[in-house]
Amino acid sequence: MQFIMLIHHDDAALAKAPPALWGEYAAFNEALAKAGGTPGLRLDHASKGRSVTLRNGTPELLDGPYADTKEQFAGYFMIDLPDIDAAVQWAARCPSAQYGTIEVRPIWPTRGQ
């Protein structure tokens, strides 16, 4: 079963993280790759993004994140594991769990699976 681990972190808290965090991420990515996972992709700051909605046929554009929250979507990892408990264990190992939340979600199965 495939899972995605969505990283939500507080930009201010992450900015105060020690430089060793990036070494922790390198080790996490290496372990994840050995387990058959996909190395994570980091997103740029939410303030540089745009949110688009379509209401009554008219697109509405918002600068930055859609939700005004302390934590922002920052990136993700994907991994194929037997169950959600194993995915939760991997999420707990993610260095960003110290600075925000890692949301674990199963990937919707495609037909025939």
N, C-alpha and C positions, 0 to 999 in steps of 0.2 A: 504494500500500500504506500502510495506517495504522500508525503507531507511537505508543507511549506512552513517555515518559521519566519514570521514577519517581525522585524525589529522596529520597536517604537521606543525612541529615547528622547530625553530632555537635552536639547542642544547645549544649554548652559552647564548642566551637570557633566556632559561629555567633554566640554571644553576644558573642564578642570581635571579630567582624568590624567593619571600619570602616563608618561611616554611608554611605559612598559605595556600598556594596553595593546599597542599595535603588535608587540611580540606575542601577546596572548592570542590575538586574532590570527596571527600566522600559524601558531600551533593548533588552534581550533580548526582553521581551514585545512591544514594538513591531515588532522585526524578525521575530519568530515570526508575528505576526498578518499582516504583509505577505507572508509565505511560505505563508499559508493555515493556519497552526497555531492552536490554541486557547490563549489566555492561561492560564497556570498557576493552579492552585488550591492555596493553602497550607493545610496542616492545622495545628490547634492542637497543643500539646505532647503527646507520647505519654502522659505521665503523667495526662493528663485523659481518656484513652480507656479503653475496655474491650475485652477479647478474649473471645469466646464460642466454646465448642466444644460439641459434642453427643456424649456418650459413653453408649452403651447406653440411648439415649432420654432421658438426663438432661442438661440444659444445665449447663455449668460456666462460671463467670464469673471472669475475672482482671482486676484493676485494672491499667491501663496497658498497655504493649505485651506481646505474647505472648512474643517473644524478648527475653532480657536481653542486649542488645548495646550497644555504644557509639553506633552510628549507628541512627537511627530513621527510619521512613518519614515524610516531611515534606510531600509534595505531588506534583503531576504536571503534565505538559504533554502535549498530543496534537498530532500533525502527520501529514499525508499526504505521503509522499515516494516516490521511485522504488525505493529499496532501503535496507537497513540501514546501509550505509556513509554515506549522506547523513544518516541519523538519528544516527549516532555523531558526525558532525561538528557537528550541532546540540547534542547533549549536551555536547560539549566546550566549547561557547560558554556554557552555562548557568552563571551565577555560583556556584551551589551546588557545582559541581564542585571548587571551591577548598576546600570545607569538608566534603566527603563524597564520595558516589558517585552517579552518575546511571546507573540501570539502563535500558537500551533494550530494549523488547520489541515485536514485531509484534502487532497486534490480530488475533485469530482471525477469518478471513473468514466472513461470513455466507453462507448458501446462495445460489447464483446468481452469486457474485462470482468 
